[in-house]
Amino acid sequence: MTTFESESSSGASPAIGRQAYQGLERSCGDSIRTAPPLPGIERMEAWFQGNAFELHRHDTYAVGVTLEGVQSFHYRGVARASLPGQVMVLHPDELHDGGAGTEAGLHYRILYLEPSLLMRGLGEGAVSLPFVRQPVFSDPALREDILGLLGPLDRGLEQLAADDLIARLAQGLARHAGQPLKPIGSLAWRQVDRVRDYLEAHALHAVRSQDLEEIAGLDRYALSRHFRAAFATSPHRFLVMRRLGRARALIAAGEPLAEVAVATGFADQSHLTRHFKKAYGMTPGRWAGLVETGRRPDSAAA
């Protein structure tokens, strides 16, 4: 996930466009990039000069982050502007337009979410969808959750990661809407312990949300909330860390990085590298070099 520079007094980061999603080629002129679909979710990245969309409405939530430029739009009868690093939330069936607010152009990423997903993410007892009156605001934690759902756009998002992020996004929107968050109640220790043991034993296999629902007897969003409360991380992150632990062992044994990636359930070496660096603060190649250096005294003694 992208790490942004410290925020300005307005809450937006002026350098966010340079930091966000390094390695993706920036398009020239007006263009749109879409991601592989997820159930109930559309993901999009766009670059625009001038006006982009005429007044329109859709039946989904639109939740996005401005990366570069100024995003200018009319919403609920008022002219609005979103700066780099700020979050935008547009509600279903609300009329709005959009485009670049300056000659420098506009770059942003956005989610289109079916309302039922957010309702499920709020859990049992939710009686209404969150209505965020201010469509533009600064919230670094919520921004990171949104960008987690948005990227990388060149491949699908793992289901376990999407489920956890939707639960967190629903809670974040409810917070900004001023809705009381539903208390988690008694922690389901027996259920989350079973899930943890299953993830430990099946770390190198594809794990589906349906599998964990059957093991826990909880729906995926309730499971995400209980698991995070018990272990301070999500089921997906727990699974990734178990895979990374196996990867470190294989790297220490001298296995090639490309083969390590495949053997530990990552899509490719770049996928492994991204998660490895996020977890350990260095690339797998750097780790391999340090492990090799650490073996030399023993080898010489032998």
C-alpha positions as CSV (number, residue, x, y, z in Angstrom):
1,M,0.0,0.0,0.0
2,T,1.2,3.5,-0.8
3,T,2.9,5.5,1.9
4,F,2.1,9.2,1.6
5,E,4.2,12.2,2.7
6,S,3.1,14.2,5.8
7,E,-0.1,16.1,5.2
8,S,-0.3,19.9,4.9
9,S,-2.5,22.0,7.1
10,S,-5.4,21.5,4.8
11,G,-5.2,17.7,5.3
12,A,-4.1,17.0,1.7
13,S,-0.7,15.9,0.7
14,P,0.8,18.0,-2.1
15,A,3.2,15.2,-3.1
16,I,0.6,12.4,-3.2
17,G,0.6,12.2,-7.0
18,R,4.3,11.5,-7.1
19,Q,4.1,8.9,-4.4
20,A,1.0,7.0,-5.4
21,Y,1.4,3.8,-7.3
22,Q,4.9,4.2,-8.5
23,G,5.7,2.0,-11.4
24,L,2.4,2.5,-13.2
25,E,2.7,4.3,-16.5
26,R,0.9,7.6,-16.6
27,S,-1.5,8.0,-19.5
28,C,-1.3,11.0,-21.8
29,G,-4.4,13.1,-22.2
30,D,-7.9,12.0,-21.1
31,S,-8.0,8.3,-20.3
32,I,-9.6,5.7,-18.0
33,R,-8.1,2.5,-16.7
34,T,-10.5,-0.1,-15.2
35,A,-9.6,-3.1,-13.0
36,P,-10.8,-6.8,-13.1
37,P,-14.3,-6.8,-11.6
38,L,-15.1,-7.9,-8.1
39,P,-18.7,-8.8,-6.9
40,G,-20.4,-5.5,-6.2
41,I,-17.3,-3.4,-6.8
42,E,-16.0,-1.5,-9.8
43,R,-12.5,0.1,-9.6
44,M,-11.3,2.8,-11.9
45,E,-8.4,5.2,-12.4
46,A,-8.8,8.3,-14.5
47,W,-6.8,11.2,-16.0
48,F,-8.6,14.3,-17.3
49,Q,-8.1,17.7,-18.6
50,G,-11.0,20.1,-18.3
51,N,-14.6,18.8,-17.9
52,A,-14.9,15.1,-17.7
53,F,-18.5,14.2,-16.9
54,E,-21.8,16.0,-17.4
55,L,-24.5,15.9,-14.7
56,H,-25.4,12.3,-14.0
57,R,-26.3,9.9,-11.2
58,H,-25.7,6.2,-10.5
59,D,-27.1,3.6,-8.1
60,T,-23.8,2.9,-6.2
61,Y,-21.6,4.7,-3.7
62,A,-18.7,6.4,-5.4
63,V,-15.7,6.5,-3.0
64,G,-12.4,7.8,-4.3
65,V,-9.1,9.6,-3.7
66,T,-7.7,12.5,-5.7
67,L,-4.0,11.8,-6.5
68,E,-3.0,14.8,-8.6
69,G,-4.6,18.1,-9.5
70,V,-7.9,19.5,-8.2
71,Q,-11.1,17.6,-8.7
72,S,-14.0,20.0,-9.2
73,F,-17.6,18.9,-9.2
74,H,-21.2,20.0,-8.3
75,Y,-23.0,17.9,-5.7
76,R,-26.2,18.5,-3.8
77,G,-26.4,22.0,-5.4
78,V,-22.9,23.2,-4.3
79,A,-19.6,23.5,-6.1
80,R,-17.0,21.3,-4.5
81,A,-13.2,20.7,-4.8
82,S,-11.0,17.8,-3.8
83,L,-7.3,18.2,-3.4
84,P,-4.5,15.5,-3.6
85,G,-4.9,13.1,-0.7
86,Q,-8.5,13.9,0.1
87,V,-11.3,11.4,0.2
88,M,-14.5,11.9,-1.8
89,V,-17.8,10.1,-1.0
90,L,-20.8,10.5,-3.3
91,H,-24.1,8.8,-2.4
92,P,-26.3,6.7,-4.6
93,D,-28.8,8.5,-6.8
94,E,-27.2,12.0,-6.1
95,L,-26.8,14.2,-9.2
96,H,-23.2,15.3,-9.8
97,D,-20.7,16.2,-12.6
98,G,-16.9,16.3,-12.5
99,G,-13.7,17.4,-14.1
100,A,-10.3,19.1,-13.6
101,G,-10.4,22.3,-11.6
102,T,-7.1,23.7,-13.0
103,E,-5.2,23.6,-16.2
104,A,-2.8,21.1,-14.6
105,G,-5.3,18.4,-15.1
106,L,-6.6,15.7,-12.8
107,H,-5.6,12.2,-11.7
108,Y,-7.8,10.1,-9.3
109,R,-8.9,6.6,-8.4
110,I,-12.4,5.7,-7.4
111,L,-14.6,2.8,-6.2
112,Y,-18.2,2.2,-7.2
113,L,-19.8,0.1,-4.4
114,E,-23.2,-1.6,-4.3
115,P,-25.0,-0.2,-1.2
116,S,-25.7,-3.8,0.0
117,L,-22.0,-4.4,0.5
118,L,-21.7,-1.5,2.9
119,M,-24.8,-2.6,4.8
120,R,-23.4,-6.0,5.2
121,G,-20.1,-4.6,6.3
122,L,-21.8,-2.7,9.1
123,G,-23.1,-5.9,10.5
124,E,-26.4,-7.1,12.0
125,G,-28.5,-4.4,13.6
126,A,-27.6,-1.7,11.0
127,V,-30.8,0.1,10.1
128,S,-29.6,2.6,7.5
129,L,-26.8,3.3,5.1
130,P,-24.2,5.9,6.2
131,F,-24.9,9.4,4.8
132,V,-21.7,11.5,4.8
133,R,-22.9,15.1,4.5
134,Q,-19.4,16.5,3.6
135,P,-18.5,14.8,0.3
136,V,-14.8,15.8,0.6
137,F,-12.7,15.4,3.7
138,S,-9.3,14.3,5.0
139,D,-8.9,11.0,6.8
140,P,-5.5,9.2,6.3
141,A,-6.7,5.9,7.7
142,L,-9.8,5.7,5.6
143,R,-7.8,6.9,2.6
144,E,-5.4,3.9,3.0
145,D,-8.4,1.5,3.2
146,I,-9.8,3.0,0.0
147,L,-6.5,2.8,-1.8
148,G,-6.1,-0.8,-0.6
149,L,-9.3,-1.7,-2.3
150,L,-8.3,0.2,-5.4
151,G,-4.9,-1.3,-6.2
152,P,-3.2,-2.8,-7.9
153,L,-5.5,-2.3,-10.8
154,D,-3.7,-4.6,-13.1
155,R,-4.8,-7.7,-11.2
156,G,-7.7,-8.9,-9.2
157,L,-7.8,-8.3,-5.4
158,E,-7.7,-11.3,-3.1
159,Q,-11.1,-12.0,-1.7
160,L,-10.0,-12.1,2.0
161,A,-8.4,-8.7,1.6
162,A,-11.5,-7.2,-0.1
163,D,-13.8,-8.5,2.7
164,D,-11.7,-7.0,5.4
165,L,-11.3,-3.7,3.6
166,I,-15.1,-3.4,3.0
167,A,-15.8,-4.0,6.7
168,R,-13.3,-1.2,7.6
169,L,-14.6,1.1,4.9
170,A,-18.2,0.6,6.1
171,Q,-17.1,1.5,9.7
172,G,-15.2,4.5,8.5
173,L,-18.1,5.9,6.5
174,A,-20.4,5.3,9.5
175,R,-18.0,7.3,11.6
176,H,-18.0,10.2,9.3
177,A,-21.8,10.0,9.0
178,G,-22.1,10.3,12.8
179,Q,-23.8,6.9,13.1
180,P,-23.0,5.0,16.3
181,L,-20.7,2.0,15.5
182,K,-22.2,-1.3,16.6
183,P,-20.2,-2.8,19.5
184,I,-18.7,-6.1,18.7
185,G,-20.2,-7.9,21.7
186,S,-18.6,-11.0,23.2
187,L,-15.5,-11.9,21.3
188,A,-15.9,-15.2,19.4
189,W,-12.7,-16.7,20.6
190,R,-13.5,-20.3,19.7
191,Q,-14.4,-19.4,16.2
192,V,-11.4,-17.1,15.5
193,D,-9.0,-19.7,17.0
194,R,-10.4,-22.3,14.6
195,V,-9.9,-19.8,11.7
196,R,-6.3,-19.0,12.8
197,D,-5.4,-22.7,13.0
198,Y,-6.9,-23.3,9.6
199,L,-4.9,-20.4,8.0
200,E,-1.7,-21.6,9.7
201,A,-2.2,-25.1,8.2
202,H,-3.3,-23.9,4.8
203,A,-1.0,-20.9,4.3
204,L,0.2,-22.1,0.9
205,H,-3.2,-22.9,-0.4
206,A,-5.9,-20.6,-1.9
207,V,-8.3,-19.8,0.9
208,R,-11.8,-18.6,0.1
209,S,-14.0,-16.4,2.3
210,Q,-16.7,-19.2,2.1
211,D,-14.2,-21.6,3.6
212,L,-13.6,-19.4,6.6
213,E,-17.4,-18.7,7.0
214,E,-18.0,-22.4,7.2
215,I,-15.2,-23.0,9.8
216,A,-16.2,-20.0,12.0
217,G,-20.0,-20.1,11.6
218,L,-19.8,-16.3,11.1
219,D,-20.4,-14.2,8.0
220,R,-17.2,-12.9,6.5
221,Y,-17.6,-9.3,7.8
222,A,-18.4,-10.4,11.3
223,L,-15.4,-12.7,11.2
224,S,-13.2,-9.9,10.0
225,R,-14.2,-7.7,13.0
226,H,-13.8,-10.5,15.6
227,F,-10.5,-11.7,14.1
228,R,-9.1,-8.2,14.1
229,A,-10.2,-7.6,17.7
230,A,-8.6,-10.9,18.8
231,F,-5.3,-10.7,16.8
232,A,-4.9,-7.1,15.8
233,T,-4.8,-8.0,12.1
234,S,-7.1,-9.4,9.4
235,P,-7.4,-13.0,8.3
236,H,-5.9,-12.0,5.0
237,R,-2.9,-10.2,6.6
238,F,-2.4,-13.2,8.9
239,L,-2.3,-15.5,5.9
240,V,0.1,-13.3,4.0
241,M,2.5,-13.2,7.0
242,R,2.5,-17.0,7.3
243,R,3.4,-17.1,3.6
244,L,6.2,-14.6,4.0
245,G,7.6,-16.6,6.9
246,R,7.8,-19.6,4.6
247,A,9.4,-17.4,1.9
248,R,12.1,-16.3,4.3
249,A,12.9,-19.9,5.1
250,L,13.2,-20.8,1.4
251,I,15.3,-17.7,0.7
252,A,17.6,-18.7,3.6
253,A,18.0,-22.1,2.0
254,G,19.2,-20.5,-1.2
255,E,16.1,-21.0,-3.4
256,P,15.7,-18.5,-6.4
257,L,13.4,-15.7,-5.7
258,A,11.1,-16.4,-8.6
259,E,10.6,-20.0,-7.4
260,V,10.1,-18.8,-3.9
261,A,7.3,-16.6,-5.0
262,V,5.4,-19.4,-6.7
263,A,6.0,-21.9,-3.9
264,T,4.6,-19.6,-1.3
265,G,1.4,-18.5,-3.0
266,F,2.4,-15.2,-4.5
267,A,1.4,-14.3,-8.1
268,D,5.0,-13.5,-9.1
269,Q,8.3,-12.2,-7.8
270,S,7.1,-8.5,-7.9
271,H,4.0,-9.5,-5.8
272,L,6.3,-11.2,-3.3
273,T,8.6,-8.2,-3.2
274,R,5.8,-5.7,-2.5
275,H,4.5,-7.7,0.5
276,F,8.0,-8.6,1.7
277,K,9.2,-5.0,1.8
278,K,6.0,-3.9,3.5
279,A,6.4,-6.5,6.2
280,Y,10.2,-6.5,6.8
281,G,11.3,-3.1,5.5
282,M,13.6,-4.6,2.8
283,T,13.4,-6.5,-0.5
284,P,13.7,-10.3,-0.7
285,G,17.0,-9.7,-2.6
286,R,18.4,-7.6,0.2
287,W,17.3,-10.3,2.7
288,A,18.9,-13.0,0.7
289,G,22.2,-11.0,0.6
290,L,22.1,-10.6,4.4
291,V,21.4,-14.2,5.0
292,E,24.2,-15.2,2.7
293,T,26.6,-12.9,4.6
294,G,25.5,-14.3,7.9
295,R,26.3,-17.9,6.8
296,R,29.9,-17.2,5.8
297,P,31.6,-17.4,9.3
298,D,30.0,-20.9,9.8
299,S,31.1,-22.0,6.4
300,A,34.6,-20.9,6.9
301,A,34.8,-22.6,10.3
302,A,33.6,-25.8,8.7
